[in-house]
Amino acid sequence: MLNFWETACVPCVKELPSLSDFGRAFRLQGVVVVAVSGDEDPQKYSRFLSDHHVALETYRDPSRRIGKSFGTYMFPETYIIQHGRIVRKVVGGIDWMSDDMGSFVRTQLAHQ
């Protein structure tokens, strides 16, 4: 999974705990969650990660080139990628631990 976010985005901040929980819940099945921040200020970004105990693999892309290459136009946006193919794009913040999302991912994993 590839998530685009930034610290000033309220829906991004709201969804981060469930995104972290999701990553932990599906890690043993091979799911990797990578969160790419569009934050320009490296200190603000680092402080946010520390203060909020973000438990995801995160990177900072202040130029937002990675997101632009995916067609990302707002934050948060998340791409579920399987075998190099985007199988689902989620625009806006969601509860990643919802039954619907868990069911979707389990179905995708069953079709590997």
C-alpha positions as CSV (number, residue, x, y, z in Angstrom):
1,M,0.0,0.0,0.0
2,L,1.2,3.5,-0.8
3,N,-0.3,6.4,1.2
4,F,0.2,10.1,0.5
5,W,-0.3,12.5,3.3
6,E,1.0,15.5,5.2
7,T,1.0,16.8,8.7
8,A,-1.3,19.8,8.0
9,C,-4.0,17.5,6.6
10,V,-6.7,16.8,9.3
11,P,-8.1,13.7,7.6
12,C,-4.6,12.4,7.2
13,V,-3.8,12.8,10.8
14,K,-7.1,11.2,11.8
15,E,-6.6,8.1,9.6
16,L,-2.9,7.5,10.6
17,P,-3.7,5.4,13.8
18,S,-6.0,3.0,11.8
19,L,-3.5,2.9,8.9
20,S,-0.8,1.9,11.4
21,D,-3.0,-0.7,13.0
22,F,-3.8,-2.0,9.5
23,G,-0.2,-2.4,8.7
24,R,0.5,-4.3,11.8
25,A,-2.6,-6.5,11.3
26,F,-1.6,-7.6,7.8
27,R,2.2,-7.5,8.1
28,L,2.5,-11.3,8.5
29,Q,0.4,-11.8,5.3
30,G,3.0,-9.8,3.4
31,V,1.3,-6.4,3.3
32,V,3.6,-3.4,3.4
33,V,2.3,0.1,4.1
34,V,4.4,3.0,3.0
35,A,3.4,6.5,3.8
36,V,4.8,9.4,1.7
37,S,4.6,12.8,3.2
38,G,4.4,16.0,1.1
39,D,5.7,18.0,4.1
40,E,8.3,20.6,3.1
41,D,9.7,21.2,6.6
42,P,11.9,18.2,7.7
43,Q,11.8,19.2,11.4
44,K,8.0,19.5,11.4
45,Y,7.8,16.1,9.7
46,S,10.2,14.4,12.1
47,R,8.6,15.9,15.2
48,F,5.2,14.8,14.0
49,L,6.3,11.2,13.5
50,S,7.9,11.2,17.0
51,D,5.0,12.9,18.8
52,H,2.3,10.7,17.2
53,H,4.4,7.4,17.4
54,V,3.7,6.7,13.7
55,A,4.5,3.0,13.2
56,L,4.7,3.0,9.4
57,E,7.5,3.1,6.9
58,T,7.5,6.7,6.0
59,Y,9.3,9.0,3.6
60,R,9.2,12.7,2.9
61,D,8.7,13.9,-0.7
62,P,8.5,17.7,-0.5
63,S,8.5,18.1,-4.3
64,R,5.5,15.7,-4.3
65,R,6.9,14.1,-7.5
66,I,6.0,10.6,-6.4
67,G,2.3,11.5,-5.7
68,K,2.1,13.4,-9.0
69,S,3.4,10.4,-10.9
70,F,0.4,8.4,-9.5
71,G,-2.0,11.2,-10.3
72,T,-2.5,12.1,-6.6
73,Y,-4.4,15.4,-6.4
74,M,-5.3,15.6,-2.7
75,F,-4.4,14.2,0.7
76,P,-4.8,11.6,1.9
77,E,-4.8,9.2,-1.0
78,T,-3.9,5.5,-0.8
79,Y,-3.1,3.0,-3.5
80,I,-3.4,-0.7,-2.9
81,I,-0.9,-2.3,-5.2
82,Q,-0.6,-6.0,-5.9
83,H,2.0,-7.5,-8.2
84,G,2.8,-4.0,-9.5
85,R,-0.8,-3.2,-10.4
86,I,-3.0,-0.7,-8.7
87,V,-6.1,-2.7,-7.5
88,R,-7.8,0.1,-5.6
89,K,-7.4,3.8,-5.0
90,V,-8.9,5.3,-1.9
91,V,-9.3,9.1,-1.9
92,G,-9.9,10.7,1.5
93,G,-9.4,9.4,5.0
94,I,-11.0,6.2,6.0
95,D,-11.0,3.7,8.9
96,W,-8.5,1.1,7.6
97,M,-9.7,-1.4,10.3
98,S,-13.2,-1.4,9.0
99,D,-14.8,-4.7,8.1
100,D,-15.1,-3.6,4.4
101,M,-11.4,-2.8,4.0
102,G,-10.3,-5.9,5.9
103,S,-12.5,-8.1,3.7
104,F,-11.3,-6.5,0.5
105,V,-7.6,-7.0,1.4
106,R,-8.2,-10.6,2.6
107,T,-9.9,-11.3,-0.8
108,Q,-7.0,-9.8,-2.7
109,L,-4.5,-11.9,-0.7
110,A,-6.5,-15.0,-1.4
111,H,-6.1,-14.4,-5.2
112,Q,-2.3,-14.2,-5.2
